[in-house]
């Protein structure tokens, strides 16, 4: 599947990885419907993508944490695009692990934004695609979901839940002609990770976006990006718990 002239819905369009991927699609002449909650930034992203060659751009300012809005919002987006080939979900937050350890409300917010809200959107979108026997749902999860670690287990658990949901959803809809891609980036240089240590070792966002775009075109099921995170996480998942619980990861 090529993305040229494709109709693409982007949820969380102002995130670093999403914006970089949209630049690739704009250059291919795709039609894009962008959703984010920061109107100023969203309008700037839309204007940039238009200059890069997008055939069509429309936007909606919305707080995607508000699940009650989802049915009307998604229907509006698809009507604007006059159909949908790809839904790209990049909605999420890193959150504050230390604060989440102290206050359940912080943990709850991370879990809601990274798991509950995407499940709401994906349920609606999957049913739309199944009815039409076509479509790709490409969703950004994280390598952090492969095993809970003391440094970010609240964020990691939200992404673990999302990855498990996507695996089950794929099992349900693949036979209906619908592709579900679970995207598991490692630490990537974006605004979300700007405060994290080890910036020099993080992946370049444009390289990550290029790999994601290729995986969507290829109809892949799961993507670790950069690729080396696949063997790294295989090793981490298989460390015995008696050893793992003593590690500072």
N, C-alpha and C positions, 0 to 999 in steps of 0.2 A: 504494500500500500504506500503510495507517495502522498505527501502532505500538500503538494502543489494543488491549489484550488480547493483544498479541503475546508470543511466548516468545523471550527475548533472552539469549544467553550473552555475558558481558563478561569478556575476558581482559586482566588488567592494570587491574582495576576501581578501584584507588585512585589512578591517575594523575589529574592535574587535569582534563584534557579529558574523560576517561572518566566521572569522577564527575559533572561538570557535565551531560554528556549523559544520564546515568542519571537525574538529577533530573527532566529533561523527560519521560522515559519513565515514571518512577514516577507522575508527575502524570496521565499518560494511562491508568494502570491496567495497565501491562505486567507480565508475570512475568519475573523477573530471576534469573539464576544468576551470581554474582560470584566471580572468581578473582583472588587476589593473594597475596603472600608474607608481608605484615605482618598478623598476625592481629588485633591490637588495632585498627589502622586499618580493616581490612576489616569487622570487626564494627560499628564506629562508622558506616561508610558504609551498611552494610546496615540498621541501625536507623533512620538518617535517611531512607533511601528508603522504608522501610515507613511511616513517619509521613507521607510525601508522597503516599501512595496506591498504591504498588505492590501488585498483586493477590497476588503470591507472591514470596518472597525465599529463596534458599538460597545458601550460600557454600562455597568450598573454599580452604583455605590450601595453596598450592603454589608452588614455585620453577619458573617456566615455562622457565627455562634448561635444566632437566632433561628432555630430549626423550624419554627412555625412559618417563616418566610420562604422556606426552600421550594415548596411546590409551585407557588406563583412566580418566584424568581427564575427557576429553571425553565418553566414553561415559556416565560417571556423571552429568555435568552435563545431558546430553540426557535421560537417564532421569529425573532429578529434575524437569526442566521438562516431561516427557512430550512431547518434540518440540522443534524449534528452528526459528524463523523467521529470526532474525538472529544472526550471530556478529560481535561487535565486538572487534577486536584493537587494544589500546592499549598493548601490552607493549613497553617500550623504554627505553634509557638514552642520555643525551647523551655521557657519558664525558669523559675528560680528553685533549684533543688533544695537548697538550705531552707528557704522560706516554706517550701512544701512539706518539709520534715516537721516544721513547727506548727503550721496551720493547714488544716484540711481544706479550707476554702481555696488555697493556692493550688493544692494537688487536684482538687475537683475541677478547677478552671483548666489546668493542663489536660486532664483527661477528657473534659468536654470538648475543648477546641480540637484536640488531636485525634479523638476517637468518636465520640458521640456525634458531633457535627458532620464529619465525613461519612459516617454510617447513614445518617439521614439523607444526605445528598446522593450517595451511591445507591441506596435503595430505590429512590425515584428514578435515577438515571439508568440503572440496570433494567428496571421494568420498561422504560421507554425503549431501550435498545433491544430487549427481548421481543417486544411487539413488532419490531422492524427487522429482526433477524440480522442485525448488523451493528457495528459500532465498536469503538475502543475506549475503555476506561483506564487511564494511566494515572497512577496515584503515588505521590511521594510519601514513603514511609521512612525508615532509617535503619542503618546497621545497629543502632542502639537497641532496637527491638529484638535482636537475636538472643540476648541474655541480659538479665538484670544486673547492673553494676552499681556499687555504692555511690558513684559520682553523679549518676543521672537516672536512677531507677524509676522515678515518677514519669519523666519524659519517655524513658525506654519502655515502660509498661504500656503507655498509651500507644506507642508505635508497635509493640508486640501484639496488642489487641487488634490494631488496624491491619497488620500483616496477616494475622489469623483470619480475620473477616474477609480480606481480599482472597485468601486461598480458598475459603469455602464458597465465596461468590463466584470465583473462576470455575470451580467444580460444577456449580449450578448452571452457569450461563454459556460456558464454552460450546456446549452442544447446540446452543441456540444461535451460533454464529457471532457471539460477542467475545471480544478479547479483553482480558483484565491483566494489566501490567503492574506488578508491585515493584516500585523503584526504591532501592535502598542505598542512598548516598552515604559515604563517609563524611567526616568534617570537610566542609566546603567554605571557601572565602566568600561570605555574604554579610549583609548587615546583621543577620541573626547571630552569627558567630564572631562578630567583631570584638567582643569582650573576652573571648576565650583565649587561653594561652596556646602557643604552638601554631601561630598563623603561617609561618614559613613552610610548615609541613602539610597545610591544608590544600585541597584540590582547587584548581582554577575553575571558577564557575562557568566560564564559556566552554571549557573542555567537557565538563560534566553535562552541560546542556546539549552539546553536540552528540554525546553518547546516548543521552535519553532520546533525542529526536530519532536517531538511527534505530534504537530498540523499538520505538513505537512503529516506525515504518516496517520493521522486520516482523512485527506481531509477536514479540517475545512475551513470556509469562513473568519472569523475574529478572531484575537487573541489579547487580552490585556495581556501584560506580564511585571511584575508579575500581577496576576489576580486582585489584589485589585484596580488596576487602572480603571477597568471597572465601579465599583460603584462610585469611586472618580470622574471620568469624567462625569458620568451621573449627579451627583450633580452640577458640575461646569457648564455643558451645560444648566442646568435649573435654574440657578440663574438669577433673573430678571435683565434686562439691566440697570435699574435705580439704582440698588445696585451694579451690577458688575463693572460699569464704575468708581466707587469710590474705588474699591479694588486695592491693590498693589500685583498683581499676575504676 
